[in-house]
Amino acid sequence: MISQIHIQKCVNSRAKDLDFDNIPLGKTFTDHMFLCSYESGQWQSPKIVPLAAIPTHPAAMAFHYGQAIFEGMKATVDSNDTPMLFRPEANAKRLNFSARRLGMPEFPESLFVEALRTLVSLDRQWIPSQKGSALYLRPFMYADEAFIGMRAATRYKFIVMASPSNPIYNKRIRLYAETNYIRAAQGGTGEAKAAGNYAAAILPTEAAKAKGYDQVLWLDAQNFKAIQEVGTMNIFFKINGTIITPALDGAILAGITRMSTIELLRHKGFEVVERRLTIDEVIEASAKGHLEEAFGTGTAVGVAMIQDIGYESQIIHISNNNPVGQMVLETLNGIRTGKIPDDFNWMYTVEV
Ligand SMILES: *Cc1c(COP(=O)(O)O)cnc(C)c1O
């Protein structure tokens, strides 16, 4: 189908009112959004319009049956102010993976990339150039057919919004290993970036925060032993010189930052192993003094260094130094801002 994206520009940009050093997190949105509707078995004409509320019928199926998926990615600028996207085709593919799992229509991958390119080009004055800052992009799709009844919807919307952000964590974070609730089980929707996964995580996450932790560390659904991941991050440990990250087991979200971190570390000569890793093994490594580092990876945070992990009545301390995590963070940020050569061909330049 690929059709030309129809563009309706806003009259006055709000970008000049923003203090780029103090961006209110998650509630600042750019001037425009990309919008495409699905009906009669196909995606209709794509458009970019001024960001605005969308009237939604109370019977819209996403509210009742949860057909809602999303993506998260970032646009950055290099020293010439040229906007760039990080591996956008990977997000396009993962959106469609999620769409298939939730019984939703796939969105054409070339149009996904074109939508981001066009939106970022139009809203480029919103891309922060401060260190670690970026324009966060939120593509998402939901069922907006008005219907009461359990079946796949026949009408959907695919939208991309953009929200400038400063770095989220500037501190080492504390994780709480959850032993009552689970995030995902094999055969469920944990591998998909489905909105409902986060709904299930809210109660345990709020409880962990009330105990003084930043995020939940999820364990497997069968035994609460194998480490899965964290909130919206995948997790890496350095134990006795080897980098270990849980293998994608059907219940873990395949992060694009995770994949990039593995490629980068191997390229730098580190031994990286993807395998089952239990909390007991981490406790034992810590007791022996072999637990050298732990960090989380994800688009929103980049790389977040982990200070300790609460598990049952104990606290697993991790060494205070994170040379590997720090190197990954600085290399990814450097590649994203053109300061480090993009040897992996990850960056996608947006012509303006
Ligand atoms: C989005 C997400 C990640 C990280 O994925 P990236 O592609 O690296 O941003 C990890 N875990 C969960 C549960 C997520 O939703």
The ligand as a MOL file (V3000), in Angstrom:
LIG
                    3D

  0  0  0     0  0            999 V3000
M  V30 BEGIN CTAB
M  V30 COUNTS 15 15 0 0 0
M  V30 BEGIN ATOM
M  V30 1 C 10.8640 -2.4870 26.3900 0
M  V30 2 C 11.2770 -3.4890 27.3910 0
M  V30 3 C 12.6110 -3.8950 27.5530 0
M  V30 4 C 13.7580 -3.2360 26.8410 0
M  V30 5 O 13.6620 -3.2940 25.4530 0
M  V30 6 P 14.5140 -2.2780 24.5740 0
M  V30 7 O 14.1920 -2.6590 23.1790 0
M  V30 8 O 15.9260 -2.4740 24.9160 0
M  V30 9 O 14.0240 -0.9190 24.9370 0
M  V30 10 C 12.8900 -4.9050 28.4440 0
M  V30 11 N 11.9190 -5.4880 29.1660 0
M  V30 12 C 10.6390 -5.1190 29.0550 0
M  V30 13 C 9.6140 -5.8240 29.8650 0
M  V30 14 C 10.2790 -4.1020 28.1710 0
M  V30 15 O 9.0160 -3.7140 28.0760 0
M  V30 END ATOM
M  V30 BEGIN BOND
M  V30 1 1 1 2
M  V30 2 1 2 3
M  V30 3 2 2 14
M  V30 4 1 3 4
M  V30 5 2 3 10
M  V30 6 1 4 5
M  V30 7 1 5 6
M  V30 8 2 6 7
M  V30 9 1 6 8
M  V30 10 1 6 9
M  V30 11 1 10 11
M  V30 12 2 11 12
M  V30 13 1 12 13
M  V30 14 1 12 14
M  V30 15 1 14 15
M  V30 END BOND
M  V30 END CTAB
M  END
